[in-house]
Amino acid sequence: MTELVLKVDDSVATRFKEVSEQKFQGNDTLTLEYALRSLLSNSDKDMSYLEQIVEQIQNEIEARGGMTAKEIEACIVGYRHKKNSWGNGLESSH
């Protein structure tokens, strides 16, 4: 077994201890193990979900006849233009 030392804010340490006591009978090792497993499984689920969304978009584009390189470039340019205008709007509102 490897010993692990973490430096965190007092509020994080307090909350960790509360969760450990409430859900894992004070077993900090089990609490941390559960947290890590949860994070790892969520990132796997997130990536899987992202892959599903990309596949759906690709299928929809193919079903509509596909896109040329020029059409893709036009979409990218349009998106970047919109994104830049959103950013400028946020800056000017301050």
N, CA, C and O atoms as a printed pandas DataFrame, in Angstrom:
     atom_number atom_name residue_name chain_id  residue_number  x_coord  y_coord  z_coord
0              1         N          MET        A               1    0.852   -1.178    0.000
1              2        CA          MET        A               1    0.000    0.000    0.000
2              3         C          MET        A               1    0.892    1.234    0.000
3              4         O          MET        A               1    1.949    1.238    0.632
4              5         N          THR        A               2    0.473    2.277   -0.704
5              6        CA          THR        A               2    1.212    3.532   -0.784
6              7         C          THR        A               2    0.510    4.587    0.046
7              8         O          THR        A               2   -0.713    4.723   -0.003
8              9         N          GLU        A               3    1.290    5.329    0.803
9             10        CA          GLU        A               3    0.735    6.429    1.590
10            11         C          GLU        A               3    0.648    7.653    0.702
11            12         O          GLU        A               3    1.570    7.946   -0.059
12            13         N          LEU        A               4   -0.461    8.365    0.798
13            14        CA          LEU        A               4   -0.700    9.538   -0.024
14            15         C          LEU        A               4   -0.984   10.718    0.889
15            16         O          LEU        A               4   -1.843   10.631    1.766
16            17         N          VAL        A               5   -0.275   11.815    0.693
17            18        CA          VAL        A               5   -0.482   13.019    1.491
18            19         C          VAL        A               5   -0.984   14.106    0.553
19            20         O          VAL        A               5   -0.352   14.405   -0.460
20            21         N          LEU        A               6   -2.120   14.693    0.893
21            22        CA          LEU        A               6   -2.706   15.754    0.083
22            23         C          LEU        A               6   -2.788   17.026    0.904
23            24         O          LEU        A               6   -3.164   16.994    2.076
24            25         N          LYS        A               7   -2.438   18.140    0.291
25            26        CA          LYS        A               7   -2.587   19.437    0.933
26            27         C          LYS        A               7   -3.774   20.130    0.297
27            28         O          LYS        A               7   -3.765   20.432   -0.896
28            29         N          VAL        A               8   -4.802   20.382    1.104
29            30        CA          VAL        A               8   -6.015   21.026    0.607
30            31         C          VAL        A               8   -6.435   22.114    1.595
31            32         O          VAL        A               8   -5.968   22.150    2.733
32            33         N          ASP        A               9   -7.322   22.997    1.141
33            34        CA          ASP        A               9   -7.874   24.018    2.030
34            35         C          ASP        A               9   -8.603   23.345    3.183
35            36         O          ASP        A               9   -9.091   22.222    3.052
36            37         N          ASP        A              10   -8.671   24.035    4.302
37            38        CA          ASP        A              10   -9.354   23.490    5.474
38            39         C          ASP        A              10  -10.804   23.140    5.186
39            40         O          ASP        A              10  -11.321   22.146    5.696
40            41         N          SER        A              11  -11.466   23.961    4.362
41            42        CA          SER        A              11  -12.883   23.696    4.070
42            43         C          SER        A              11  -13.041   22.388    3.289
43            44         O          SER        A              11  -14.003   21.651    3.506
44            45         N          VAL        A              12  -12.114   22.101    2.394
45            46        CA          VAL        A              12  -12.164   20.860    1.628
46            47         C          VAL        A              12  -11.898   19.676    2.561
47            48         O          VAL        A              12  -12.580   18.655    2.484
48            49         N          ALA        A              13  -10.919   19.816    3.429
49            50        CA          ALA        A              13  -10.593   18.744    4.369
50            51         C          ALA        A              13  -11.763   18.473    5.303
51            52         O          ALA        A              13  -12.067   17.318    5.600
52            53         N          THR        A              14  -12.415   19.522    5.763
53            54        CA          THR        A              14  -13.567   19.368    6.651
54            55         C          THR        A              14  -14.703   18.645    5.942
55            56         O          THR        A              14  -15.315   17.735    6.500
56            57         N          ARG        A              15  -14.979   19.054    4.714
57            58        CA          ARG        A              15  -16.056   18.417    3.942
58            59         C          ARG        A              15  -15.731   16.954    3.657
59            60         O          ARG        A              15  -16.609   16.094    3.729
60            61         N          PHE        A              16  -14.462   16.672    3.331
61            62        CA          PHE        A              16  -14.038   15.295    3.092
62            63         C          PHE        A              16  -14.288   14.448    4.337
63            64         O          PHE        A              16  -14.809   13.337    4.240
64            65         N          LYS        A              17  -13.918   14.971    5.503
65            66        CA          LYS        A              17  -14.110   14.223    6.754
66            67         C          LYS        A              17  -15.596   13.993    7.013
67            68         O          LYS        A              17  -15.988   12.915    7.461
68            69         N          GLU        A              18  -16.416   14.991    6.736
69            70        CA          GLU        A              18  -17.862   14.843    6.926
70            71         C          GLU        A              18  -18.409   13.717    6.056
71            72         O          GLU        A              18  -19.170   12.873    6.527
72            73         N          VAL        A              19  -18.016   13.710    4.780
73            74        CA          VAL        A              19  -18.480   12.666    3.863
74            75         C          VAL        A              19  -17.962   11.311    4.318
75            76         O          VAL        A              19  -18.692   10.320    4.294
76            77         N          SER        A              20  -16.714   11.269    4.727
77            78        CA          SER        A              20  -16.112   10.025    5.191
78            79         C          SER        A              20  -16.876    9.462    6.392
79            80         O          SER        A              20  -17.151    8.264    6.454
80            81         N          GLU        A              21  -17.215   10.331    7.337
81            82        CA          GLU        A              21  -17.950    9.895    8.525
82            83         C          GLU        A              21  -19.373    9.464    8.181
83            84         O          GLU        A              21  -19.850    8.434    8.656
84            85         N          GLN        A              22  -20.041   10.256    7.356
85            86        CA          GLN        A              22  -21.445   10.006    7.043
86            87         C          GLN        A              22  -21.654    8.781    6.165
87            88         O          GLN        A              22  -22.605    8.028    6.375
88            89         N          LYS        A              23  -20.793    8.573    5.200
89            90        CA          LYS        A              23  -21.044    7.527    4.209
90            91         C          LYS        A              23  -20.120    6.326    4.301
91            92         O          LYS        A              23  -20.448    5.255    3.791
92            93         N          PHE        A              24  -18.961    6.489    4.947
93            94        CA          PHE        A              24  -17.967    5.414    4.948
94            95         C          PHE        A              24  -17.431    5.110    6.347
95            96         O          PHE        A              24  -16.312    4.615    6.489
96            97         N          GLN        A              25  -18.216    5.402    7.369
97            98        CA          GLN        A              25  -17.866    5.129    8.759
98            99         C          GLN        A              25  -16.458    5.613    9.116
99           100         O          GLN        A              25  -15.749    4.967    9.888
100          101         N          GLY        A              26  -16.055    6.769    8.542
101          102        CA          GLY        A              26  -14.763    7.364    8.848
102          103         C          GLY        A              26  -13.581    6.747    8.126
103          104         O          GLY        A              26  -12.436    7.098    8.410
104          105         N          ASN        A              27  -13.834    5.838    7.203
105          106        CA          ASN        A              27  -12.756    5.186    6.467
106          107         C          ASN        A              27  -12.315    6.100    5.315
107          108         O          ASN        A              27  -12.898    6.076    4.231
108          109         N          ASP        A              28  -11.266    6.910    5.573
109          110        CA          ASP        A              28  -10.796    7.872    4.583
110          111         C          ASP        A              28  -10.281    7.195    3.316
111          112         O          ASP        A              28  -10.455    7.723    2.217
112          113         N          THR        A              29   -9.657    6.042    3.458
113          114        CA          THR        A              29   -9.142    5.323    2.296
114          115         C          THR        A              29  -10.286    4.910    1.377
115          116         O          THR        A              29  -10.212    5.083    0.160
116          117         N          LEU        A              30  -11.326    4.371    1.965
117          118        CA          LEU        A              30  -12.489    3.954    1.183
118          119         C          LEU        A              30  -13.173    5.165    0.539
119          120         O          LEU        A              30  -13.633    5.091   -0.600
120          121         N          THR        A              31  -13.235    6.272    1.272
121          122        CA          THR        A              31  -13.837    7.498    0.746
122          123         C          THR        A              31  -13.089    7.989   -0.478
123          124         O          THR        A              31  -13.708    8.309   -1.493
124          125         N          LEU        A              32  -11.764    8.053   -0.399
125          126        CA          LEU        A              32  -10.951    8.513   -1.516
126          127         C          LEU        A              32  -11.033    7.540   -2.690
127          128         O          LEU        A              32  -11.111    7.960   -3.844
128          129         N          GLU        A              33  -11.016    6.254   -2.395
129          130        CA          GLU        A              33  -11.119    5.253   -3.459
130          131         C          GLU        A              33  -12.444    5.404   -4.203
131          132         O          GLU        A              33  -12.479    5.362   -5.433
132          133         N          TYR        A              34  -13.531    5.581   -3.455
133          134        CA          TYR        A              34  -14.843    5.758   -4.075
134          135         C          TYR        A              34  -14.864    7.015   -4.945
135          136         O          TYR        A              34  -15.388    6.995   -6.058
136          137         N          ALA        A              35  -14.293    8.109   -4.433
137          138        CA          ALA        A              35  -14.265    9.368   -5.180
138          139         C          ALA        A              35  -13.490    9.203   -6.485
139          140         O          ALA        A              35  -13.931    9.680   -7.531
140          141         N          LEU        A              36  -12.358    8.544   -6.431
141          142        CA          LEU        A              36  -11.555    8.334   -7.635
142          143         C          LEU        A              36  -12.276    7.453   -8.646
143          144         O          LEU        A              36  -12.273    7.737   -9.844
144          145         N          ARG        A              37  -12.884    6.396   -8.162
145          146        CA          ARG        A              37  -13.627    5.520   -9.080
146          147         C          ARG        A              37  -14.775    6.277   -9.745
147          148         O          ARG        A              37  -15.048    6.103  -10.933
148          149         N          SER        A              38  -15.429    7.105   -8.966
149          150        CA          SER        A              38  -16.534    7.897   -9.506
150          151         C          SER        A              38  -16.042    8.861  -10.570
151          152         O          SER        A              38  -16.660    8.979  -11.629
152          153         N          LEU        A              39  -14.945    9.550  -10.307
153          154        CA          LEU        A              39  -14.386   10.478  -11.291
154          155         C          LEU        A              39  -13.986    9.756  -12.562
155          156         O          LEU        A              39  -14.264   10.231  -13.663
156          157         N          LEU        A              40  -13.341    8.620  -12.420
157          158        CA          LEU        A              40  -12.890    7.867  -13.587
158          159         C          LEU        A              40  -14.061    7.351  -14.402
159          160         O          LEU        A              40  -14.041    7.417  -15.631
160          161         N          SER        A              41  -15.067    6.846  -13.739
161          162        CA          SER        A              41  -16.211    6.317  -14.483
162          163         C          SER        A              41  -16.988    7.437  -15.145
163          164         O          SER        A              41  -17.518    7.251  -16.240
164          165         N          ASN        A              42  -17.069    8.603  -14.504
165          166        CA          ASN        A              42  -17.775    9.731  -15.113
166          167         C          ASN        A              42  -17.052   10.231  -16.346
167          168         O          ASN        A              42  -17.695   10.569  -17.340
168          169         N          SER        A              43  -15.725   10.288  -16.306
169          170        CA          SER        A              43  -15.014   10.779  -17.482
170          171         C          SER        A              43  -15.160    9.786  -18.636
171          172         O          SER        A              43  -15.225   10.190  -19.797
172          173         N          ASP        A              44  -15.212    8.494  -18.320
173          174        CA          ASP        A              44  -15.450    7.497  -19.361
174          175         C          ASP        A              44  -16.839    7.678  -19.958
175          176         O          ASP        A              44  -17.011    7.590  -21.174
176          177         N          LYS        A              45  -17.830    7.932  -19.107
177          178        CA          LYS        A              45  -19.190    8.147  -19.581
178          179         C          LYS        A              45  -19.278    9.416  -20.419
179          180         O          LYS        A              45  -19.942    9.441  -21.455
180          181         N          ASP        A              46  -18.599   10.473  -19.960
181          182        CA          ASP        A              46  -18.609   11.735  -20.700
182          183         C          ASP        A              46  -18.017   11.545  -22.083
183          184         O          ASP        A              46  -18.572   12.032  -23.068
184          185         N          MET        A              47  -16.888   10.837  -22.171
185          186        CA          MET        A              47  -16.243   10.620  -23.465
186          187         C          MET        A              47  -17.136    9.767  -24.357
187          188         O          MET        A              47  -17.253   10.032  -25.554
188          189         N          SER        A              48  -17.755    8.763  -23.792
189          190        CA          SER        A              48  -18.651    7.912  -24.563
190          191         C          SER        A              48  -19.835    8.727  -25.085
191          192         O          SER        A              48  -20.248    8.561  -26.232
192          193         N          TYR        A              49  -20.371    9.592  -24.254
193          194        CA          TYR        A              49  -21.494   10.436  -24.651
194          195         C          TYR        A              49  -21.071   11.389  -25.762
195          196         O          TYR        A              49  -21.809   11.586  -26.727
196          197         N          LEU        A              50  -19.880   11.983  -25.631
197          198        CA          LEU        A              50  -19.371   12.870  -26.667
198          199         C          LEU        A              50  -19.220   12.126  -27.989
199          200         O          LEU        A              50  -19.579   12.647  -29.045
200          201         N          GLU        A              51  -18.693   10.914  -27.930
201          202        CA          GLU        A              51  -18.533   10.110  -29.144
202          203         C          GLU        A              51  -19.885    9.822  -29.798
203          204         O          GLU        A              51  -19.997    9.830  -31.023
204          205         N          GLN        A              52  -20.908    9.568  -28.983
205          206        CA          GLN        A              52  -22.248    9.321  -29.514
206          207         C          GLN        A              52  -22.798   10.559  -30.223
207          208         O          GLN        A              52  -23.404   10.460  -31.290
208          209         N          ILE        A              53  -22.575   11.727  -29.612
209          210        CA          ILE        A              53  -23.055   12.977  -30.212
210          211         C          ILE        A              53  -22.363   13.218  -31.547
211          212         O          ILE        A              53  -23.013   13.565  -32.533
212          213         N          VAL        A              54  -21.043   13.036  -31.578
213          214        CA          VAL        A              54  -20.293   13.236  -32.823
214          215         C          VAL        A              54  -20.788   12.280  -33.892
215          216         O          VAL        A              54  -20.957   12.677  -35.045
216          217         N          GLU        A              55  -21.023   11.023  -33.530
217          218        CA          GLU        A              55  -21.508   10.040  -34.498
218          219         C          GLU        A              55  -22.884   10.434  -35.035
219          220         O          GLU        A              55  -23.149   10.293  -36.229
220          221         N          GLN        A              56  -23.761   10.927  -34.155
221          222        CA          GLN        A              56  -25.087   11.356  -34.597
222          223         C          GLN        A              56  -24.988   12.521  -35.579
223          224         O          GLN        A              56  -25.704   12.562  -36.580
224          225         N          ILE        A              57  -24.098   13.463  -35.285
225          226        CA          ILE        A              57  -23.916   14.606  -36.179
226          227         C          ILE        A              57  -23.378   14.135  -37.529
227          228         O          ILE        A              57  -23.856   14.566  -38.578
228          229         N          GLN        A              58  -22.389   13.255  -37.496
229          230        CA          GLN        A              58  -21.836   12.728  -38.747
230          231         C          GLN        A              58  -22.902   12.013  -39.564
231          232         O          GLN        A              58  -22.983   12.202  -40.778
232          233         N          ASN        A              59  -23.717   11.198  -38.913
233          234        CA          ASN        A              59  -24.779   10.471  -39.614
234          235         C          ASN        A              59  -25.796   11.426  -40.223
235          236         O          ASN        A              59  -26.265   11.211  -41.341
236          237         N          GLU        A              60  -26.135   12.479  -39.489
237          238        CA          GLU        A              60  -27.099   13.446  -40.000
238          239         C          GLU        A              60  -26.536   14.187  -41.214
239          240         O          GLU        A              60  -27.248   14.413  -42.193
240          241         N          ILE        A              61  -25.265   14.560  -41.147
241          242        CA          ILE        A              61  -24.636   15.245  -42.280
242          243         C          ILE        A              61  -24.611   14.328  -43.499
243          244         O          ILE        A              61  -24.922   14.763  -44.608
244          245         N          GLU        A              62  -24.245   13.066  -43.302
245          246        CA          GLU        A              62  -24.223   12.108  -44.403
246          247         C          GLU        A              62  -25.615   11.918  -44.997
247          248         O          GLU        A              62  -25.771   11.845  -46.216
248          249         N          ALA        A              63  -26.628   11.838  -44.129
249          250        CA          ALA        A              63  -27.996   11.639  -44.595
250          251         C          ALA        A              63  -28.484   12.819  -45.431
251          252         O          ALA        A              63  -29.345   12.661  -46.296
252          253         N          ARG        A              64  -27.932   13.994  -45.171
253          254        CA          ARG        A              64  -28.327   15.190  -45.926
254          255         C          ARG        A              64  -27.432   15.431  -47.130
255          256         O          ARG        A              64  -27.503   16.485  -47.763
256          257         N          GLY        A              65  -26.594   14.460  -47.444
257          258        CA          GLY        A              65  -25.771   14.583  -48.641
258          259         C          GLY        A              65  -24.331   14.985  -48.385
259          260         O          GLY        A              65  -23.575   15.198  -49.332
260          261         N          GLY        A              66  -23.944   15.092  -47.146
261          262        CA          GLY        A              66  -22.558   15.419  -46.821
262          263         C          GLY        A              66  -22.263   16.897  -46.939
263          264         O          GLY        A              66  -23.150   17.707  -47.212
264          265         N          MET        A              67  -20.990   17.240  -46.728
265          266        CA          MET        A              67  -20.543   18.631  -46.813
266          267         C          MET        A              67  -19.208   18.680  -47.537
267          268         O          MET        A              67  -18.366   17.793  -47.394
268          269         N          THR        A              68  -19.041   19.725  -48.306
269          270        CA          THR        A              68  -17.760   19.919  -48.968
270          271         C          THR        A              68  -16.799   20.599  -47.999
271          272         O          THR        A              68  -17.213   21.124  -46.966
272          273         N          ALA        A              69  -15.525   20.584  -48.340
273          274        CA          ALA        A              69  -14.518   21.252  -47.508
274          275         C          ALA        A              69  -14.825   22.748  -47.393
275          276         O          ALA        A              69  -14.618   23.343  -46.336
276          277         N          LYS        A              70  -15.316   23.356  -48.476
277          278        CA          LYS        A              70  -15.652   24.780  -48.445
278          279         C          LYS        A              70  -16.815   25.053  -47.495
279          280         O          LYS        A              70  -16.812   26.054  -46.779
280          281         N          GLU        A              71  -17.797   24.173  -47.488
281          282        CA          GLU        A              71  -18.935   24.340  -46.578
282          283         C          GLU        A              71  -18.495   24.203  -45.116
283          284         O          GLU        A              71  -18.950   24.951  -44.251
284          285         N          ILE        A              72  -17.624   23.258  -44.857
285          286        CA          ILE        A              72  -17.109   23.083  -43.495
286          287         C          ILE        A              72  -16.338   24.328  -43.070
287          288         O          ILE        A              72  -16.522   24.826  -41.959
288          289         N          GLU        A              73  -15.480   24.827  -43.947
289          290        CA          GLU        A              73  -14.706   26.035  -43.647
290          291         C          GLU        A              73  -15.624   27.220  -43.390
291          292         O          GLU        A              73  -15.378   28.006  -42.475
292          293         N          ALA        A              74  -16.681   27.357  -44.189
293          294        CA          ALA        A              74  -17.636   28.453  -44.004
294          295         C          ALA        A              74  -18.323   28.351  -42.640
295          296         O          ALA        A              74  -18.544   29.366  -41.980
296          297         N          CYS        A              75  -18.654   27.154  -42.228
297          298        CA          CYS        A              75  -19.270   26.948  -40.911
298          299         C          CYS        A              75  -18.309   27.337  -39.785
299          300         O          CYS        A              75  -18.707   27.967  -38.805
300          301         N          ILE        A              76  -17.061   26.959  -39.938
301          302        CA          ILE        A              76  -16.053   27.278  -38.926
302          303         C          ILE        A              76  -15.861   28.792  -38.831
303          304         O          ILE        A              76  -15.827   29.355  -37.737
304          305         N          VAL        A              77  -15.736   29.443  -39.986
305          306        CA          VAL        A              77  -15.557   30.899  -40.009
306          307         C          VAL        A              77  -16.767   31.579  -39.370
307          308         O          VAL        A              77  -16.612   32.497  -38.565
308          309         N          GLY        A              78  -17.971   31.128  -39.729
309          310        CA          GLY        A              78  -19.182   31.691  -39.148
310          311         C          GLY        A              78  -19.243   31.512  -37.640
311          312         O          GLY        A              78  -19.619   32.433  -36.915
312          313         N          TYR        A              79  -18.875   30.332  -37.171
313          314        CA          TYR        A              79  -18.877   30.063  -35.738
314          315         C          TYR        A              79  -17.884   30.969  -35.021
315          316         O          TYR        A              79  -18.204   31.557  -33.988
316          317         N          ARG        A              80  -16.682   31.078  -35.573
317          318        CA          ARG        A              80  -15.660   31.928  -34.939
318          319         C          ARG        A              80  -16.106   33.383  -34.901
319          320         O          ARG        A              80  -15.857   34.089  -33.924
320          321         N          HIS        A              81  -16.760   33.827  -35.959
321          322        CA          HIS        A              81  -17.267   35.202  -35.992
322          323         C          HIS        A              81  -18.302   35.411  -34.880
323          324         O          HIS        A              81  -18.250   36.404  -34.154
324          325         N          LYS        A              82  -19.231   34.476  -34.757
325          326        CA          LYS        A              82  -20.251   34.570  -33.701
326          327         C          LYS        A              82  -19.610   34.525  -32.322
327          328         O          LYS        A              82  -19.970   35.300  -31.435
328          329         N          LYS        A              83  -18.660   33.614  -32.149
329          330        CA          LYS        A              83  -17.982   33.466  -30.854
330          331         C          LYS        A              83  -17.277   34.762  -30.483
331          332         O          LYS        A              83  -17.356   35.206  -29.337
332          333         N          ASN        A              84  -16.588   35.372  -31.442
333          334        CA          ASN        A              84  -15.895   36.630  -31.172
334          335         C          ASN        A              84  -16.875   37.743  -30.828
335          336         O          ASN        A              84  -16.596   38.568  -29.957
336          337         N          SER        A              85  -18.015   37.774  -31.499
337          338        CA          SER        A              85  -18.994   38.824  -31.202
338          339         C          SER        A              85  -19.622   38.615  -29.826
339          340         O          SER        A              85  -19.968   39.586  -29.152
340          341         N          TRP        A              86  -19.771   37.361  -29.401
341          342        CA          TRP        A              86  -20.284   37.098  -28.048
342          343         C          TRP        A              86  -19.288   37.602  -27.015
343          344         O          TRP        A              86  -19.669   38.237  -26.032
344          345         N          GLY        A              87  -18.023   37.318  -27.240
345          346        CA          GLY        A              87  -16.984   37.756  -26.306
346          347         C          GLY        A              87  -16.920   39.262  -26.211
347          348         O          GLY        A              87  -16.780   39.816  -25.121
348          349         N          ASN        A              88  -17.025   39.943  -27.368
349          350        CA          ASN        A              88  -16.983   41.403  -27.359
350          351         C          ASN        A              88  -18.187   41.981  -26.645
351          352         O          ASN        A              88  -18.073   42.994  -25.955
352          353         N          GLY        A              89  -19.329   41.354  -26.800
353          354        CA          GLY        A              89  -20.527   41.829  -26.115
354          355         C          GLY        A              89  -20.404   41.716  -24.610
355          356         O          GLY        A              89  -20.872   42.585  -23.874
356          357         N          LEU        A              90  -19.771   40.641  -24.151
357          358        CA          LEU        A              90  -19.587   40.468  -22.714
358          359         C          LEU        A              90  -18.625   41.496  -22.160
359          360         O          LEU        A              90  -18.840   42.026  -21.070
360          361         N          GLU        A              91  -17.558   41.785  -22.903
361          362        CA          GLU        A              91  -16.573   42.743  -22.427
362          363         C          GLU        A              91  -17.162   44.148  -22.360
363          364         O          GLU        A              91  -16.878   44.893  -21.422
364          365         N          SER        A              92  -17.982   44.517  -23.347
365          366        CA          SER        A              92  -18.519   45.874  -23.377
366          367         C          SER        A              92  -19.608   46.096  -22.332
367          368         O          SER        A              92  -19.945   47.238  -22.022
368          369         N          SER        A              93  -20.169   44.996  -21.778
369          370        CA          SER        A              93  -21.238   45.159  -20.790
370          371         C          SER        A              93  -20.685   45.440  -19.413
371          372         O          SER        A              93  -21.466   45.703  -18.499
372          373         N          HIS        A              94  -19.378   45.399  -19.216
373          374        CA          HIS        A              94  -18.795   45.656  -17.892
374          375         C          HIS        A              94  -18.456   47.089  -17.715
375          376         O          HIS        A              94  -17.957   47.479  -16.659
